[in-house]
Amino acid sequence: MAHRISALFAIVMLMTICSGRASGAPPAVPAQSPIVNGQTEPGFEGVGALTLTLPMSGYHGAFCSGTLMGQSWVLTAAHCLAESPEFSPSPALTKFYMGPDARPVAGGELPEGTFVEVDRFYVHPNYDPATTRNDIAMMHLAQPVFGIQGYSPNTKSFDDSFLGESILYVGYGVIDGNTQEGGGIKRSTSLRVVSYDNSSYISMEFGTGVCFGDSGGPGLMELNGQWRIMGVNSTGWGTSENACGGGSTHTRVDNYSDWVFDVMENQKPDCHKEHDLCNCPGVQRERLVQQSPL
């Protein structure tokens, strides 16, 4: 059975705080999951992690992966940002991290790397959580990023010429789908395309694959000398012996490139008009008070 490749927080305490319901104790660190049998990835600086910071308990690490586009946008999966019974993220509590290791550091210190505040979520309007169709979303960063290479969405139509080709995946997921250990470290692996339809494609390779926490991360391919975002990690499947031992489904970016460019060109976040942005000081203070434990 297909499962979401995200570190959905199964900890009730965390869910209650994120949804605004008070609780008397701080949440535990969320579970995470990485690329299985991949290698640590020192490059692809524009691939980062979606991280959670709570006002009363600090930094909690990564819950999904994402890709910098240009200087102010991040491409990820819709199920990473959409509200759900398990977890309801918000821009005010989310930061985009770029670096080798997003795990919390002992003593409450932030890990080495770059953190950028987020001021807006854009979930695809036709995203269906029941089927995970249209599983694509974007984040707008509160400040532009300079000095780090972003990546462009693929606009070439996916066709039979991609079958059997290898696509490179980079993410911060776990290395073991059963124990869910090893998440938060940036890793990469290559998987072959085995099939596709009008909105997604499936990749598979013996002994390696993407796993929990790699959700939203990119499938990258070098086309005409430039790395392009071919897919966004969406779902995967496995067996009772290995929860991430099967293939994985990726949202085809070429099918949604018009939507991506439309959002980038026409949406200009303004927290004076959209109070849910949370990053205007007055609005943010009000929201944090509402979400803080009593």
C-alpha positions in Angstrom: 0.0 0.0 0.0 1.3 3.4 -0.9 2.3 5.7 1.9 3.3 9.3 2.2 7.0 9.9 2.1 7.0 12.6 4.8 7.8 12.7 8.4 4.3 13.2 9.5 4.3 13.8 13.2 2.6 10.9 15.0 3.1 12.7 18.3 -0.2 14.0 19.6 1.4 16.7 21.6 3.0 18.2 18.6 -0.2 18.1 16.6 -2.1 19.9 19.3 0.3 22.8 19.5 0.5 23.2 15.8 -3.3 23.3 15.5 -3.6 25.9 18.3 -4.9 23.7 21.1 -3.0 24.1 24.3 -1.0 21.4 26.0 1.0 21.3 29.2 4.2 19.8 28.0 6.6 20.5 25.0 6.4 18.2 22.0 9.1 15.5 21.4 11.4 15.8 18.4 9.4 14.6 15.3 10.3 11.3 13.6 12.2 11.7 10.4 13.2 9.3 7.5 16.1 9.6 4.6 17.2 8.2 1.3 17.9 4.5 1.7 21.4 3.2 0.8 22.3 6.6 -0.7 25.4 8.7 -0.1 25.8 11.8 1.9 25.5 14.8 -0.5 27.8 17.7 -0.1 26.6 19.5 -3.3 23.3 20.7 -4.7 23.2 23.5 -2.1 19.8 24.7 -3.4 18.1 21.5 -2.1 17.1 22.0 1.5 14.8 20.9 4.3 11.5 22.2 5.6 12.1 22.6 9.3 9.9 23.3 12.3 10.5 25.8 15.1 8.0 26.2 18.0 7.9 29.3 20.2 8.0 27.5 23.5 10.3 24.5 22.7 12.6 25.7 19.9 14.0 23.9 16.9 12.7 20.4 16.0 14.4 19.6 12.8 13.2 18.6 9.3 9.9 17.3 8.3 10.1 17.4 4.5 12.6 18.4 1.7 12.4 21.1 -1.0 14.2 22.8 -3.8 15.2 26.5 -4.2 14.0 28.1 -7.4 15.4 31.5 -8.2 16.1 33.5 -5.1 12.7 33.5 -3.3 10.8 30.3 -4.0 10.9 26.7 -2.8 9.2 23.8 -4.6 7.9 20.9 -2.5 5.0 18.5 -2.1 1.5 19.6 -1.3 1.1 17.0 1.4 4.1 18.7 3.2 2.2 22.0 3.5 -1.5 21.2 3.4 -3.5 21.0 6.6 -4.3 17.4 7.8 -5.6 15.7 10.9 -2.0 14.6 11.6 -0.2 17.9 11.2 -1.0 21.5 10.1 2.1 23.5 9.4 2.2 27.3 9.1 4.6 29.7 7.5 5.4 31.3 10.8 6.7 28.0 12.2 8.5 26.9 9.1 12.0 27.7 8.0 13.9 26.6 4.9 17.2 25.1 5.8 20.2 24.7 3.4 23.1 22.7 4.7 24.4 19.1 5.3 22.6 18.1 8.5 19.3 19.5 9.7 19.1 17.5 12.9 18.7 19.4 16.2 22.0 20.0 18.1 22.3 19.2 21.8 21.8 22.2 24.0 19.3 23.8 21.7 21.8 25.2 19.2 20.9 25.4 15.6 22.8 23.1 13.2 25.4 24.6 10.8 23.8 25.9 7.7 21.5 28.6 6.3 17.9 29.2 7.7 15.5 31.4 5.8 12.1 32.4 7.1 8.9 31.6 5.1 6.0 34.0 4.6 3.6 32.1 2.3 2.4 28.6 1.3 0.9 27.9 -2.1 -0.6 24.4 -2.2 -1.9 23.4 -5.7 -5.6 24.2 -5.8 -6.5 20.8 -7.1 -4.5 18.8 -4.6 -6.4 15.7 -3.4 -5.1 14.2 -0.2 -7.2 11.1 -0.7 -5.4 10.2 -3.9 -2.3 12.4 -3.6 -3.0 13.7 -7.1 -1.6 17.1 -7.9 0.9 16.7 -5.0 2.9 19.9 -5.5 3.3 23.1 -3.6 5.5 26.2 -3.3 6.8 28.3 -0.4 7.7 32.0 -0.7 10.8 33.0 1.3 10.6 36.2 3.4 14.1 37.2 2.2 15.8 36.4 -1.1 18.7 33.9 -1.0 22.0 35.1 -2.6 25.0 33.0 -3.4 23.3 29.7 -3.6 22.3 28.1 -6.9 18.6 27.5 -7.5 17.1 25.2 -10.0 14.5 25.6 -12.8 11.5 23.4 -13.3 11.6 21.0 -16.3 9.3 22.1 -19.1 10.1 19.4 -21.6 7.1 17.0 -21.9 7.7 13.6 -20.2 7.6 10.9 -22.9 8.9 7.4 -23.6 12.5 8.7 -24.1 12.7 9.1 -20.3 11.9 5.4 -19.6 14.9 3.6 -18.2 16.8 6.9 -17.6 18.3 7.6 -14.2 17.1 10.6 -12.2 19.1 11.9 -9.2 17.2 12.4 -5.9 18.4 14.5 -3.0 16.7 14.7 0.4 16.8 14.6 4.2 14.8 11.4 4.8 15.5 8.3 6.9 17.8 5.5 5.9 15.5 2.8 7.3 11.8 2.8 6.7 11.0 0.4 9.5 13.1 1.9 12.3 12.9 5.4 10.9 16.4 6.2 11.9 19.0 8.4 10.2 16.7 11.3 9.1 17.9 14.9 8.8 21.1 14.3 6.9 21.3 15.3 3.3 21.7 12.3 1.0 21.4 11.4 -2.7 20.7 8.4 -4.9 19.8 7.7 -8.5 16.7 5.7 -9.6 15.5 4.6 -13.0 12.1 5.7 -14.5 10.0 2.7 -15.0 6.6 4.2 -16.0 4.6 7.4 -16.2 1.2 8.9 -16.7 -0.1 12.4 -17.4 0.8 13.8 -14.0 3.4 11.6 -12.3 6.1 9.0 -12.9 7.3 6.0 -11.0 11.0 5.2 -10.3 12.6 2.1 -8.9 16.1 0.7 -8.3 17.1 -2.4 -6.4 18.6 -1.8 -2.9 18.0 2.0 -2.8 15.2 4.5 -2.9 13.6 7.5 -1.3 11.9 7.3 2.1 10.1 9.2 4.9 11.3 12.8 5.0 12.4 12.9 1.4 8.9 14.1 0.5 8.9 17.2 -1.5 12.5 16.7 -2.5 13.5 16.9 -6.2 14.3 14.4 -8.9 17.0 16.2 -10.8 18.3 15.5 -14.4 20.9 17.3 -16.4 19.3 18.6 -19.6 21.3 20.6 -22.1 24.0 21.3 -19.5 21.6 22.4 -16.7 20.1 20.6 -13.8 16.3 20.6 -14.0 13.7 19.6 -11.5 12.0 16.7 -13.1 9.8 15.5 -10.3 8.7 16.1 -6.7 8.8 13.1 -4.3 5.2 12.2 -3.5 4.5 8.6 -2.4 6.2 5.2 -2.1 5.5 1.6 -1.1 7.3 -1.3 0.4 6.8 -4.6 2.2 6.5 -5.7 5.8 10.3 -6.3 5.8 11.2 -3.0 4.3 8.7 0.0 4.4 10.7 1.8 1.8 11.8 -1.2 -0.3 9.5 -0.7 -3.3 9.2 2.0 -5.9 8.2 5.6 -5.5 5.8 8.0 -7.3 6.9 11.5 -8.2 4.8 14.5 -9.4 5.8 15.4 -12.9 7.0 19.0 -12.8 6.6 19.6 -16.5 2.8 19.0 -16.1 2.6 21.8 -13.5 5.3 24.2 -14.9 2.6 26.7 -16.1 1.1 26.8 -12.5 4.6 27.2 -11.0 5.5 30.1 -13.2 2.1 31.7 -12.8 2.5 31.7 -9.0 6.1 33.0 -9.2 5.1 35.9 -11.6 1.7 36.9 -10.3 1.5 36.2 -6.6 3.0 38.9 -4.4 2.6 38.1 -0.7 1.3 41.0 1.4 0.6 40.3 5.0 -1.4 43.5 5.3 -4.0 41.9 3.0 -3.6 38.3 3.9 -3.4 38.0 7.7 -2.6 34.3 7.6 0.9 35.1 6.4 1.8 35.5 10.1 5.0 37.4 9.5 3.7 40.9 10.2 4.9 41.5 13.8 1.5 42.2 15.2 -0.2 39.3 13.5 2.6 37.0 14.3 2.5 37.9 18.0 -1.2 37.3 18.1 -0.9 33.9 16.4 1.9 32.7 18.7 0.0 33.7 21.8 -2.9 31.6 20.5 -0.6 28.6 19.9 1.4 28.7 23.1 0.7 26.2 25.9 -1.1 27.6 28.9 
